[in-house]
């Protein structure tokens, strides 16, 4: 008596055309996110490389281009692509709480997705210290949310699931880190896990990841390392604690500077967004001049060389890169902080490796990455999983976990509220949106 009704419902679902239509549209959207993420990766990589070639050809020309180009991007953003500014993760988080469907559609739309990709690539072509990973989350959420135009989804829970699934698929395809994509959606974007949306989330991550992988090939984002760390060694334990404390504090200060700077500059940004971007561009060029051109772009090459042990790096690189990233974000142009933050963390780890010179430098670099990244976003589980998946460093699982947890506590001392939550709340306040908490 108890199983027959269930079997009948299961048979109806298997044979229902509407159910299969829903699945096909959803699966197609997940694969579209993978394709888009791959194209975005190729485009942003080309733009980053092109600017570095320009700098190598003529440093003065490259230095002069940055402020002018950032001013043009700010004008395009405010004129044609309002809502694309920043990393896009705060907007995606805010969209989960917005009641007004029209306002939510203005935050997550195909126009936003196209503008995000175009302007982020343009920012990298201009020398800004930004990344594509955060924007890919925004693009993924926008593309998946567009599914509602093709199928009838009246439930807010399903809209919520689509946004989460799109964001998770975006981070998975961007980094080739499927597990981190799922954890990021749970730990950062939603901070809760619903059984009825878990299948939607996992299927989106798998399909988008496989699609991106088929285009880009199987790769580890920052290369791979075989470095290990003797967890029972007193020196190793001291290094883990030091990396966690230093990386967490510096990452928290970085996040707090973005939160504070965004709030203080908001009136000026509304009045003169182009002028603000120009001034920030001048600062980025000045920092690049002082660092001999190492602070432009994503920081991918610098981090990869440190992870693989090809380069020692400059002692001041983490400071310069962090300042360039602050200036880039406060300029108001589209662009994320994931890749630059991982690059800063790698630099911090390399600096600390000179103190703990008896330990493998690559291991300290990874500890610095996970500690600083945790300090910035305050999601320790996502942080150590994403670094582990990006560098194929499962042998350092326990040290990375320990450093991430220490960094979370250290970061909270200087930045009480996680950066994306704080920026999402500021965005909601700016738009005056009615949310589920109102």
C-alpha positions, 0 to 999 in steps of 0.5 A: 500500500505504501510503495504503489503510489510512489511507483506510480509517481515515479513512472509518471515522472519518467514518462512525462514530456514536461519533466523531460523538457525541464531536464533537457533545458536545464542540462543544456543550460549547464553545458552552455555555462561550461562553454561560456566559461571556457570561452571566457577563460580563453578570452581573458587569458589572451587579453592578459597576455596581450597586455604583458606583451605591450608592457614588454614592448613599451612600458611607458605606453602600457603605463599610460594606457591603463588610466585612460582604458579604465576610464573608458570601461567605467563609462561603458559600465555606467552607460550600457552595462549597469550591474556588471561592476565588481566581481559579481558574486555580491550581486548573485548573493543579493539576488537570492534574497530579492523578492522583486522579480523585475529587480532580480532580472536586472541583476541576473540577465543575458545582458549582464552576462555578455557585459561581464565577459566583455568588460572583464576581458577589456579590463585585463587588456588594460592592465587592471589587477583583476580575475575572471573567476568571480565574474564567471560565477555571476555569468553562470548564475545569469545564464542558469536563471535565464532557464525560467524563460523557457520553462514554467517555474513559479516556485521561488525555491526553484529560482533560488536553486537555479541561481545557486546551481549557476554560480556553482557551475561557474566556479567549477568550470572556471577553476576546473574544481567541481568539488570546490564549486559545490562547496562555494555555493553552499558555504558562501552563496547560500550558507545552507544546503537544501536536500531538494536543490542538491541534485540540481546543484550537483548535476549543473556542476558536473555537466558544466565542468565536463563541458569546459574540460572538453574544450580546455583539456584536463589541467590544474589551474596553477600547475601541480606540486609534490611537496609535502610537510611533516605535520608532526615536526615542530617547525612545520606546525609553527609554519602552519600557524604562522601562515594561518595567522599572517595570511588571515590577518592580511586577507582580512585587512584587504577585505576590510579595505574593500568594504570600507573603501566601497562605502566611503567612495560610493558618493563620489563613484555615483557623481564621477565614476569615470574620474574615479576609474581614471585616478585608480588607473593612475595608482595601478600604473604607479604600483606597476612601475614600482614592481617592474610590471609584475602587478598587472593582470590576474597574477596567474603566471607569478603564482604558477611559477611560485607553486611549481618552484620556478621562481623565488619572487620579490619580497614586496610582490604581495604588498604591491599586488594587494594594493593594485587589486584594491585600486582595481576593485575600487575603480568600479570596473567589472573584475574579480578578486579570486586569482589576484588574491591567490597570487598575493597568498602565494607571494606571502607564502614565498616570503615566509619560506625564507624564514622557514628555509628548512621546509619546502618552499612550494608547501609554504606557498600553498599554505600562504595561498589558502591562508590569505584566500581564507582571510579574504573570503572567510570560507575555509572549507572552500579555500583549502579544497579549491587550492588542493584541487587547483594544484593537485596537492592532496598530500598537504590536505591536513596542513591546508585545512589547519592553516585555513581554520586558523586564518578564518579566526585571524581574519574575523578579528579585523573583518567581522563580516565576510566581504561578499556578504557585506558587499551584498548587503550594501548592494541591497541597501543601495537598490532599496530592494525588498528581501525575504528578511524585510 
